[in-house]
Amino acid sequence: MPINRPVDKAVDLEAEALRLLKELEGFTPAARWDVNAYRNGYGTPAREGEKISPEDAERRALKTLRKVREKLLRRYGCLTDRQSWALSLTAYNVGGFGERLDAAARSADNEALAAAMSLYVKSQGVMLPGLETRRAKEIEFLTR
């Protein structure tokens, strides 16, 4: 991570990102099948039948979100703190990035990032209004 990476001051972006993640994911105490894995808590991987408390779910979600962000910062060191947290929210949900979002992240340009993030509104080829809403909230977080 470059030492001269721009920093957003006087804002606890981690807490803001976690709050938004919890809002977007919602809390599910018992593991249930999602698109490709069992998940519980705030959307983290789980074992079939696993139950989790809200406190443990928050800790697990934050740990996962931090790992996602660290990976993004290693790959895209030019991102501001706010950009890295916003992209972490998107990556937490979609997994990997396509070519357009990768290029936007390398540019660290908010308009390019927002345009690329807004493409991730489909699940298994079907556009979902819930994903449109989610991306809109992630983009709002990015552009504040």
Secondary structure, DSSP 4 states (H G I P E B T S, - for coil): --TT----TT--HHHHHHHHHHHHH--EEEEEE-SSSEEEETTEE--TT-B--HHHHHHHHHHHHHHHHHHHHHH-TT--HHHHHHHHHHHHHH-S--HHHHHHHHHT-HHHHHHHHTT--EETTEE-HHHHHHHHHHHHHHH-
